[in-house]
Amino acid sequence: MSPDTVLYETYQHQASKYMDDGNFPSAITIYQAALEHASSDAEMARDMQMLSICFSLNGQPTQSVEASDQAMNLIRGDYLLEGTIQRDAGMAYLRQAAKLGNNEKVQRIVLIGRAEYLFNESLARITQAKPFDETEYVTTLGFMGRAFLLKKNRKQAAQLMHYADEVLHEGDNRHYELNNLMWLIRAVGRRERKTHERRILRLIHATTQIRRYDELRLIMLGGDRLYRFIERNPRIIELVKRLRGK
C-alpha cells in the first residue's frame, strides 16, 4: 500500500468521524486534505461528493453545489456515482429552502423545484447503472419524500419514506436507514413517531451519531413544525444549551 493510499484512507476515516460528531468545519478541512492524496478520478469524485454534503450541512449551499459540479465532471459514465452526487446536490437546495421564512415563498418554491429536478435525474442515472442498486434507488425516493414534506404534502412524503424504510431496514446501510427515519418521523403524527423511537435510538448508537439525540427529542416533542421553527432560528437551541450548562 502506497504512502498516499495510507494517508488518503486515514483522512477519510477521520473526516467520517468528524461528520458523525457533527463537526462539519473540521470534516471539510480533512476532506480537502484528502484530495491531494486521491489516486484516481473516482476517489477524487467521492471526496468532492463528501465535501458537498459537509458544505450543505454547514450552511454553505453555494460551495456545496460547486463541489457537486466538480465531482460530476470527474466521473461521467459512472451512472451510480453520478446519481448519488445529483441526489446530494438536490439536498443542498432543500436545506437552503428549509431555512427560508414564509415571506420568501417564491424563492423556496424555486429551490425545491431545483431539488426535485436533481432527484429525478438521480433516479434516471441510478436506473441506468448495472447492476441495479435498490438501496440507492429507494434512498433517492426518500429524498423526494423530503421535498414533499417541505411542500407540506405529508401524506405523499410519508408514503415515499415508508417505502424507502421497508427496503433500507432489510439492508445493512444504517446511516441511510437512520437518515430516512429521522425525516419520516417528521411527516407522521405523534403516535406513529413513538413506534419508531426505539429503533432510531438503536441506530443512533450503532452509527455513533450521538449529536442526533437532541434532534430526535425535538422531533418527538413537536414534529416537523417545531423542527422547522428551530431550524430557522438556531440561536434558540444555543440559548437552551447554555441554560442547561452544555
SVG drawing of the C-alpha trace seen along z (x, -y; Angstrom):
<svg xmlns="http://www.w3.org/2000/svg" viewBox="-52 -38 56 46">
<polyline fill="none" stroke="black" stroke-width="0.4" points="0.0,0.0 1.5,-3.3 2.0,-6.2 -0.6,-8.3 -3.2,-5.5 -2.5,-5.2 -2.8,-8.9 -6.0,-9.0 -7.7,-6.3 -6.6,-7.9 -8.1,-11.2 -11.3,-9.5 -11.7,-7.8 -11.0,-10.9 -13.4,-13.1 -16.1,-10.5 -15.7,-10.6 -16.0,-14.4 -19.2,-14.1 -20.7,-11.7 -19.9,-14.1 -21.5,-17.0 -18.1,-18.8 -18.6,-19.8 -15.9,-22.5 -13.2,-20.0 -14.6,-17.4 -14.3,-19.9 -10.7,-20.6 -9.8,-16.9 -11.7,-16.0 -9.8,-18.9 -6.5,-17.5 -7.5,-14.0 -8.0,-15.3 -4.2,-15.8 -3.7,-12.0 -6.5,-10.6 -5.2,-8.1 -8.0,-8.2 -10.7,-10.4 -13.3,-8.1 -11.6,-8.7 -11.5,-12.5 -15.2,-12.5 -16.2,-10.7 -14.2,-13.1 -15.8,-16.1 -19.2,-14.4 -18.5,-14.2 -17.3,-17.8 -20.6,-18.8 -22.5,-17.1 -20.4,-18.8 -20.7,-22.2 -24.5,-21.7 -24.7,-20.6 -22.5,-23.5 -24.9,-26.1 -22.7,-26.7 -25.1,-25.9 -23.1,-27.6 -19.9,-25.7 -21.9,-22.5 -23.3,-22.9 -19.8,-23.8 -18.3,-20.7 -21.1,-18.5 -20.4,-20.0 -16.7,-19.3 -17.5,-15.7 -19.8,-15.2 -17.1,-16.4 -14.8,-13.8 -16.9,-10.7 -19.0,-10.9 -20.3,-7.5 -20.4,-6.1 -24.2,-6.2 -24.5,-5.1 -22.0,-7.6 -23.5,-10.3 -26.9,-9.5 -25.8,-9.7 -23.9,-13.0 -27.0,-14.5 -29.1,-13.4 -26.8,-15.1 -26.7,-18.3 -30.5,-18.3 -30.4,-18.0 -28.2,-21.2 -31.1,-23.1 -33.6,-21.5 -31.6,-22.5 -31.4,-26.1 -35.2,-26.1 -36.0,-24.8 -34.3,-27.8 -36.4,-30.4 -39.4,-32.0 -43.0,-32.5 -42.1,-35.9 -39.7,-34.1 -42.2,-31.7 -41.2,-32.3 -37.5,-31.5 -38.5,-28.4 -40.5,-27.1 -37.6,-27.7 -35.1,-25.9 -37.5,-23.0 -38.0,-22.7 -34.3,-22.6 -34.0,-19.8 -36.8,-17.8 -35.2,-18.1 -31.9,-16.7 -33.7,-13.9 -35.5,-12.9 -32.1,-13.0 -30.6,-10.9 -33.3,-8.2 -32.7,-8.1 -29.0,-7.7 -29.3,-5.0 -31.8,-3.1 -29.2,-3.1 -26.5,-1.6 -25.7,2.1 -26.2,4.0 -29.2,2.2 -28.7,0.8 -32.1,0.9 -30.7,-0.7 -29.5,-3.8 -32.7,-3.9 -35.1,-3.9 -32.8,-6.3 -33.4,-8.8 -37.2,-8.1 -36.9,-9.0 -35.2,-12.3 -38.1,-13.0 -40.3,-12.5 -38.4,-15.2 -39.3,-17.6 -43.0,-16.8 -42.6,-17.4 -41.2,-20.9 -44.2,-21.5 -46.4,-20.4 -47.7,-17.3 -47.2,-15.0 -49.2,-12.1 -47.1,-11.8 -43.9,-12.4 -44.7,-9.6 -45.7,-7.1 -42.3,-7.5 -40.3,-7.4 -42.2,-4.4 -41.4,-2.5 -37.7,-3.5 -37.7,-2.4 -39.0,1.1 -36.1,1.7 -33.4,-0.1 -34.4,1.8 -33.8,5.1 -30.4,3.9 -27.1,3.1 -26.6,-0.7 -27.5,-2.0 -26.6,-5.6 -29.1,-5.6 -31.8,-3.9 -31.3,-6.4 -31.4,-9.5 -34.6,-8.4 -36.3,-7.6 -35.4,-10.9 -37.3,-12.6 -40.1,-10.0 -41.0,-10.8 -41.3,-14.5 -44.0,-13.5 -46.2,-11.4 -48.2,-12.0 -47.2,-11.7 -48.5,-8.1 -46.5,-6.7 -43.4,-8.7 -43.5,-6.8 -43.4,-3.5 -40.2,-4.3 -38.4,-5.9 -36.7,-2.7 -35.3,-1.7 -34.0,-5.2 -32.2,-5.2 -30.6,-1.9 -29.5,-3.3 -28.0,-6.4 -26.0,-4.2 -24.9,-1.9 -23.8,-4.8 -22.2,-6.7 -24.1,-9.9 -24.7,-11.0 -25.4,-14.6 -28.8,-13.3 -30.2,-12.6 -31.2,-16.3 -32.6,-16.2 -34.7,-13.2 -36.0,-14.8 -37.0,-17.9 -39.0,-15.9 -40.6,-13.6 -41.8,-16.7 -43.2,-18.8 -42.8,-17.1 -42.0,-18.9 -43.5,-22.2 -41.3,-22.6 -38.2,-21.3 -38.5,-23.7 -39.1,-26.6 -35.9,-25.8 -34.1,-25.2 -34.9,-28.8 -34.0,-30.1 -30.9,-28.1 -29.9,-30.6 -32.8,-29.3 -31.0,-25.9 -27.7,-27.6 -29.6,-29.5 -31.2,-26.4 -27.8,-24.6 -26.2,-27.5 -29.1,-27.5 -28.6,-23.7 -24.9,-24.2 -23.8,-22.3"/>
</svg>
